[in-house]
Amino acid sequence: MAFVVLSPCPTAIVAHKLSSNYNQTLISNSPNPNLRLYSSNQSPLPLSTPHHHHHHRLLCRDATITNLDFEDPVEIDWGDEDMVGAPWEGAVVYRRDPTATHLEYCTTLERLGLGKVSSELSRSRASAMGMRVAKGVKEHPLGTPVLVSVDVGRRRKGELRLDGIVRTVLSLGCNRCGEPAAESVFSNFTLLLTEEPIEETGVIDMGRIFGEDKNRSAVSNGEEDDDDDAIDLDDRLYFPAKEKEIDISKQIRDLVHIEITINAICDPSCKGLCLKCSANLNSGVCICSRKQEPMEKPHGPLGNLREQLQKK
């Protein structure tokens, strides 16, 4: 009895070893429950398949098959599969609506994967600024709110331009004392949704040179904001006409990431830390300031030379 050899699948190695010493019991009691061995004149051996919550499926296609009377590919179950149900709850998703010209979104830093810059301080500062989480938010209802306002503009060839602003509060470390510091974020963004695939050009744009275009003044009078050609390539998203929605959470998250700085301070009058003992000077006077060190003579042993000469 000849065995089927499949390559480059791992089953080819096992089949080759079993072909020299055939044992039906060994095959039927194979330690790998996912292994399927076929013969040229026999149907596939029934082997049990374990049950998993998720499934990875690896198809060994384009394999070299000999003495084979069927065309089904060998399937190996690896126990996982691609995530289904995206976008997740809290994602900022734009949905097509020909009548909408202004949209408001509400999410949280935790739902955007930025929980490390969220704390009770950022939530209280956001509440004082009038930013609150919407009632419809089920996941992380007590998180730091992120409000997104978007104006929708329609362009040529079905293009959509989204001009918006992101408002939130970050909890960062104070650059002086290291205590939590609330940093307010007001970041503008512009996205261009096109129905045609985005193609990168081989020409590197080094920016506009003054005097290159005499028809346009050096100081823009609002025309630059309406110029779609000035939008960066990373801010152009492929949005096919057949698609009804697109997730822009990544762009919103990147905007917040840019606002994470090391120059945040908890208070303009923050005194910082002592350079010797690292004590927080905002809490009180450190031990170093209490110790009065003797003043060093600027000229060393010759500092009182004049007095000694006058005595003589």
Steps between C-alpha positions, in 0.01 A plus 500: 500500500645836394462811710439851382792741534405863543769766491588745644246406772632340822288188432743398226770420756270280707364321193852423381593341833185289510534375140794274588322329792125514454292465814127571481473526877782752514331717239157491659648577841723779382606735784411801286118514473522749213714276277318350201668225297355383171561195287452462128211253531350593833293788636647737758551343838245640748687690767348714774556873493527696827258780566630853550337836546696645208661340196808573294481325167812422299435372149785304341431598142715451189630175647648221288247215508563143382251211477217731599136459398361811678565873485423615855791686661635390835381730778681542831316663788725729707239620748440867412358720227486862399311733731136531406273786590738791444485790548484463875275694734629851538659522157458827313320391183383728220186378324382626166215748526437739211306735727751524787731801507606492867562201727581459868676195647566407861743233619759461778875471524461148637297386200762642266777305673639806682413404854855573621443873457163494675452551873268658752676832443430499126138401558443779752665758275288386205187524713593854604538590132152368423612179328306194614454147373174438315237285667510245218858402581486160669871415509711722731217744583724663762797548267649825377274628220626564148270725297534518122319762291504452122382720212430303183574653161431337164750536219541391142486135394316397814777610736414590857700742712478474877617807693483451874640565844585257781448610861619307803724522808817295556655406832876544460793529736604847611835600354603665829373286786384179329147519639199445268428798278184555295569604142207625289492392137339696216630350176373573149506242223399460137426171323424447132294191414543395138327231298819432306795307650774714650819490293829632630687723259871464446551875532595622847313818589735732689231760557407824330775750424414868529503667160453175311136575428456870429125468463462410866609723787736381771233550764200279437158656538323178592554343159761259629246334728275429202776368281463121496837458331672631813366212712774260606510154348454336841174694542351356180288191555365257243121494537339296218154597384361160599614545861253663736734580790868548577687488830707812572596403855867457405523859376334629819732293716806628312389859560484437874839326495663808351374709792688286754790724602771508766454872566174477693489671841250451779492872590677810366633568851635146547831511691617161381736265684808565706810433292674334795243294690223486234240623747186660362536869579126554452434296816741693720860594564748216457777407744770635271378860531499480880866416515705818478825413338799725578569751228812413309765770470524612139880537510587207723785552751587835340160647572614684818849587377418871499394494864816317600718757324320790668566354843871501431 
